Amino acid sequence: MTTSLAVLLVEDSESDAQLIIRLLKKAGYDVVSEQVETAEQMRAAWGKGAWDIVISDYSLPQFDGRAALTLLRETGQDIPFIVVSGTIGEETAVAMMKAGAHDYLLKGNLARLTPAVERELAQAETRRERKRAEAELAARNEELKAMTQQLWQTAKLATMGELAASIAHELNNPLATVSLRVEDLLAGIPPDDPRRQALEVIEQEVERMGLLVSNLLQFSRRGAQQISTLDVREEIAKTLELVHYLLRQRRIAVVQDFAPDAPMIQADRQQLRQLFLNLFTNASDAMPEGGTLTIRVSVEGKQVVIEINDTGLGIAPEDLPKVLEPFFTTKPEGKGTGLGLAICRRIAQEHGGTLDIASAGSGQGATVRVVLLAKNNSNGAFLKET
C-alpha cells in the first residue's frame, strides 16, 4: 500500500528535484510535489495545501536554506525540514541544525534520503500526538479544576442552607414569645388608645417574620418526595416572600400575571419551591442594575404553564444551547455552581413536565418556560395528553 507524501522542494535544479522525487517514489511513496526557488514562491505554496515535509537546497541564486527555514518557522507548523546540498560544510550543517533543521544530506550521497524522510515523518507524528495529548490533558485539568470549584461551592451552599435552617429554628421561640407579649399588651389597651396602632404594626411584622421562618424551614426540610395537591400561584407567592428583600434591594419590580382559572397540580412542595427560588434568584442575578421580573401563569389545554421573564443581561446565542447543562455557568468564579438550571429542569421532568429557556441575545433578557401537568380531579393523578 502506497503512502501519500506532499513534498515542498526548495530547489533551483530541475534534475536534482526530479532525482529526489524518483527516490521517494521508489521507496513506495505517492509523491505530490511543488518546486520553488524564491521566498515569494514558497509563501504562495503555503496557501495551496498542507505539506508533509520540506526538502531544501542550501544555496540558491535568490534564496537559501536558512531563509527557507525561517519562512517555515513563521508559519508555526511542525513540518520536517531536511537540507540537501552539494556544497554544505560541517560548520554550516551544524548551524542549520541549531536553527531547527531536522537533518542534512549531501547531493552526492542520497542513500540516506529515504530513511531520513521516514524517520522525520515518524518523529513529527510523535510530536503531534504528544501535543494533542498535552492539550487534552490541559483541558481535562481545567475541567477538573472547574468541577472541583463548583462542587466546593455546592457544598458551601448546602452548609449555608443547613445553617439558615438552624437559625430559623432558633428564631421560632423568641418570635412566639414576642407575639404572645404583643397580644397581651393589645388585650389591655383600649381601641382608641394611640399606642394601639404601633402595637398592631409590631404584631403584623412579627407575624410576617413568622411566615418567613416557616417558609424557610419548609424549604430546607429534606426527605423523600412528598406529592400533594398544590396551587402553583400560591407556591410562587410563598417563594416570592423568601426573596422579597433581595428583589427590593436590587430595585427589581415584580409583575404577577396569574390566570384565575389555573388548575391545581400534584407536586412535591419543597422541590417546586426550590425550582421557583432558583429561577427567581437567577433572574435577579441577571439584572444587577435593576429591572422587571414578570411571572405569568397560564393554562394550555391540560397543562399549567409558568413563564418567568427578566429584563436583564440575556444569553449569548452560543451559550443558549449549553445553559441547561450541569456545571455550565457564565457567572464569575465562585459566584455560581452551574447547577441551578440543571436542577430546575430535573425537577420539572420528575413531575412529568418540561423546562425550556429562550433569549433574543445579550442584553435582551431571558424567559424560562416551565410546563407542568394539571391534576386529574377524579383520582389525583397527572393528566396526560391523549
Helices and strands as residue ranges (DSSP letters): E 3-10, H 14-26, E 29-36, H 39-46, E 53-56, H 65-75, E 81-85, H 90-99, E 103-106, G 110-112, H 113-187, H 195-220, E 227-230, H 232-249, E 252-258, E 265-268, H 269-285, E 291-300, E 303-310, G 320-322, H 340-350, E 354-358, E 366-373
